[in-house]
Amino acid sequence: MRKATLETILDKACFFGLRKIEKNLLTQVLPELQGDKKGLLIELGNNELFARNAFSDVSAIPDFSEKNSWKIIQGNPDFEYPKEKEKWVDCYANISMLKRSFARIAVMLPEEKNENLEGIEKSCIAVFGEKDLHGTEIDNLLRLKIAELNIPQTPLFLSAKYSWIFTLLLCILPFFIASNQDKHISNLRNISNDVQKYSEKSDIVHVFKEGESLNQIARFAIGKYNSLVSTETMVKKYLKDNELSLESKIKAGDTLRLKLPTFNNPRHKSMQPAWNFFTGLLNDSLAYITELYNANQTANSRRHDGVDIGGRKGTRILAPFSGTAWTMEDERGGLMIALAREKDVLIFMHCDQRFYLSGQAVMEGDPIASVGTSGHTTGPHVHVAAGKITPNGERSIGAVRYKVLDPFEWYKEI
């Protein structure tokens, strides 16, 4: 790997952990940064880390050391890690945004492993202890780790690396070859038909929250339980079936009990897994699809090369897999961010904010952007396009060329 390339990756893959290192030694341990580069030391027991957009002004973060231009987010006394998922999403979003402002970010991990911090620890490119740092600078250790992660995975390399696994399998294989067993009739009744019959009889119980609407709840229900893009006529019919209308007065805290929608869609069972996958990309329990993929324009429908998912503005978009971020923007798609791995890529358009820069590593579950109205839109939503990475792809974003696929077909393939 060329030095220039390694240094470029180092500045983007800057997030690392420190464990069992005395705080008074950190001024000697943390790398000295050149020029206008700055580093950030994070003590995780800080309430602001779990608040939305808490670090929009990074200049307000106090200095840790004037010697090497590091700042610090200090922990609070008697801090307890929150249980609410939303606060952890905010924490990951804050760390993602801080990566854009600092050349290195070090996070202080507790001496003993903490299950609350598993996701953050996995996001670190490496975790260093005092014994790792004897006579070795952190930046050199990071360079070694990045080079190790980028070793070409050739067949010869893989066969050498994993040869011990094949040897072990050959030794234990005889113990796992089962002999023929006598066939007998099970005395357990097949209850799959009963499960199907009764699992579809329950109602939807929903506690109405501030900012929600009956229109949103109806469209979510029709989509989730029928895999259909709802129309205004369908919404009105569904609400009428539940003795409601778009004008019904519902206030925050009211509990709604709604019947399951019964619109006919013979493809519902085959579509439902992909439907749940794409609506699950938004950290919004009432996200729903507003338009599906359409390869060819007709008299009644326009050409549409992705799926549109409706959600409230500012809703976090979560990474469904680990990969590399690539960004782009244009008049039509607005602020865009792509997540690429090996042969797969997903592109998210019309974002309000993006939490990663081009080339940065993204961990599965991280918030990568938020729902917005940038580009050509009629309301807050994210347009998700899917593709297969290929050198001859008709489209590109960042360093990736790809061939556009129907997102539902792409989901079936993976």
ChimeraX attribute file (.defattr): number of C-alpha atoms within 10 A of each C-alpha:
attribute: neighborCount
match mode: 1-to-1
recipient: residues
	/A:1	9
	/A:2	6
	/A:3	9
	/A:4	9
	/A:5	9
	/A:6	16
	/A:7	14
	/A:8	11
	/A:9	17
	/A:10	22
	/A:11	15
	/A:12	19
	/A:13	22
	/A:14	21
	/A:15	26
	/A:16	22
	/A:17	21
	/A:18	24
	/A:19	16
	/A:20	14
	/A:21	18
	/A:22	10
	/A:23	9
	/A:24	8
	/A:25	10
	/A:26	14
	/A:27	15
	/A:28	11
	/A:29	18
	/A:30	20
	/A:31	17
	/A:32	17
	/A:33	16
	/A:34	9
	/A:35	6
	/A:36	8
	/A:37	15
	/A:38	17
	/A:39	24
	/A:40	26
	/A:41	22
	/A:42	20
	/A:43	17
	/A:44	22
	/A:45	20
	/A:46	18
	/A:47	17
	/A:48	18
	/A:49	23
	/A:50	23
	/A:51	17
	/A:52	16
	/A:53	14
	/A:54	15
	/A:55	16
	/A:56	11
	/A:57	8
	/A:58	13
	/A:59	10
	/A:60	9
	/A:61	13
	/A:62	13
	/A:63	16
	/A:64	18
	/A:65	14
	/A:66	9
	/A:67	10
	/A:68	18
	/A:69	18
	/A:70	25
	/A:71	22
	/A:72	18
	/A:73	19
	/A:74	17
	/A:75	16
	/A:76	13
	/A:77	8
	/A:78	7
	/A:79	11
	/A:80	10
	/A:81	14
	/A:82	12
	/A:83	9
	/A:84	9
	/A:85	10
	/A:86	15
	/A:87	17
	/A:88	21
	/A:89	20
	/A:90	21
	/A:91	24
	/A:92	21
	/A:93	28
	/A:94	22
	/A:95	20
	/A:96	22
	/A:97	21
	/A:98	19
	/A:99	23
	/A:100	14
	/A:101	15
	/A:102	20
	/A:103	20
	/A:104	25
	/A:105	23
	/A:106	21
	/A:107	21
	/A:108	19
	/A:109	23
	/A:110	15
	/A:111	11
	/A:112	8
	/A:113	11
	/A:114	10
	/A:115	8
	/A:116	12
	/A:117	15
	/A:118	10
	/A:119	15
	/A:120	19
	/A:121	20
	/A:122	14
	/A:123	19
	/A:124	18
	/A:125	17
	/A:126	16
	/A:127	18
	/A:128	18
	/A:129	14
	/A:130	13
	/A:131	10
	/A:132	12
	/A:133	13
	/A:134	9
	/A:135	7
	/A:136	11
	/A:137	15
	/A:138	17
	/A:139	17
	/A:140	12
	/A:141	15
	/A:142	21
	/A:143	17
	/A:144	13
	/A:145	14
	/A:146	19
	/A:147	15
	/A:148	10
	/A:149	11
	/A:150	11
	/A:151	10
	/A:152	10
	/A:153	11
	/A:154	9
	/A:155	9
	/A:156	8
	/A:157	12
	/A:158	11
	/A:159	13
	/A:160	10
	/A:161	11
	/A:162	10
	/A:163	11
	/A:164	10
	/A:165	10
	/A:166	10
	/A:167	10
	/A:168	10
	/A:169	10
	/A:170	9
	/A:171	9
	/A:172	10
	/A:173	9
	/A:174	9
	/A:175	7
	/A:176	7
	/A:177	8
	/A:178	7
	/A:179	6
	/A:180	6
	/A:181	6
	/A:182	5
	/A:183	6
	/A:184	6
	/A:185	5
	/A:186	7
	/A:187	6
	/A:188	6
	/A:189	6
	/A:190	9
	/A:191	9
	/A:192	8
	/A:193	9
	/A:194	9
	/A:195	10
	/A:196	10
	/A:197	10
	/A:198	9
	/A:199	10
	/A:200	10
	/A:201	10
	/A:202	11
	/A:203	13
	/A:204	12
	/A:205	11
	/A:206	13
	/A:207	12
	/A:208	17
	/A:209	13
	/A:210	9
	/A:211	8
	/A:212	14
	/A:213	15
	/A:214	20
	/A:215	15
	/A:216	16
	/A:217	20
	/A:218	24
	/A:219	24
	/A:220	25
	/A:221	23
	/A:222	22
	/A:223	24
	/A:224	23
	/A:225	18
	/A:226	23
	/A:227	26
	/A:228	26
	/A:229	16
	/A:230	20
	/A:231	12
	/A:232	11
	/A:233	8
	/A:234	17
	/A:235	23
	/A:236	17
	/A:237	16
	/A:238	23
	/A:239	20
	/A:240	12
	/A:241	14
	/A:242	15
	/A:243	10
	/A:244	16
	/A:245	16
	/A:246	14
	/A:247	8
	/A:248	11
	/A:249	9
	/A:250	16
	/A:251	14
	/A:252	11
	/A:253	11
	/A:254	11
	/A:255	13
	/A:256	15
	/A:257	13
	/A:258	20
	/A:259	16
	/A:260	19
	/A:261	22
	/A:262	10
	/A:263	15
	/A:264	10
	/A:265	12
	/A:266	10
	/A:267	11
	/A:268	16
	/A:269	12
	/A:270	12
	/A:271	17
	/A:272	17
	/A:273	15
	/A:274	18
	/A:275	23
	/A:276	16
	/A:277	13
	/A:278	20
	/A:279	24
	/A:280	18
	/A:281	19
	/A:282	26
	/A:283	21
	/A:284	16
	/A:285	11
	/A:286	19
	/A:287	26
	/A:288	31
	/A:289	25
	/A:290	20
	/A:291	16
	/A:292	20
	/A:293	19
	/A:294	15
	/A:295	14
	/A:296	10
	/A:297	10
	/A:298	9
	/A:299	5
	/A:300	5
	/A:301	9
	/A:302	12
	/A:303	12
	/A:304	17
	/A:305	19
	/A:306	25
	/A:307	24
	/A:308	22
	/A:309	22
	/A:310	26
	/A:311	27
	/A:312	20
	/A:313	16
	/A:314	17
	/A:315	22
	/A:316	28
	/A:317	26
	/A:318	20
	/A:319	21
	/A:320	17
	/A:321	16
	/A:322	16
	/A:323	20
	/A:324	19
	/A:325	25
	/A:326	22
	/A:327	20
	/A:328	17
	/A:329	16
	/A:330	13
	/A:331	10
	/A:332	12
	/A:333	19
	/A:334	20
	/A:335	22
	/A:336	25
	/A:337	27
	/A:338	25
	/A:339	27
	/A:340	25
	/A:341	15
	/A:342	10
	/A:343	11
	/A:344	18
	/A:345	25
	/A:346	23
	/A:347	21
	/A:348	28
	/A:349	30
	/A:350	29
	/A:351	29
	/A:352	22
	/A:353	18
	/A:354	21
	/A:355	23
	/A:356	25
	/A:357	19
	/A:358	17
	/A:359	19
	/A:360	20
	/A:361	21
	/A:362	22
	/A:363	19
	/A:364	15
	/A:365	16
	/A:366	26
	/A:367	28
	/A:368	27
	/A:369	29
	/A:370	27
	/A:371	27
	/A:372	25
	/A:373	20
	/A:374	24
	/A:375	18
	/A:376	13
	/A:377	15
	/A:378	8
	/A:379	14
	/A:380	20
	/A:381	30
	/A:382	34
	/A:383	24
	/A:384	22
	/A:385	22
	/A:386	25
	/A:387	22
	/A:388	20
	/A:389	20
	/A:390	16
	/A:391	12
	/A:392	10
	/A:393	14
	/A:394	10
	/A:395	14
	/A:396	15
	/A:397	20
	/A:398	13
	/A:399	10
	/A:400	19
	/A:401	18
	/A:402	21
	/A:403	17
	/A:404	20
	/A:405	17
	/A:406	18
	/A:407	22
	/A:408	21
	/A:409	13
	/A:410	18
	/A:411	15
	/A:412	11
	/A:413	7
	/A:414	6
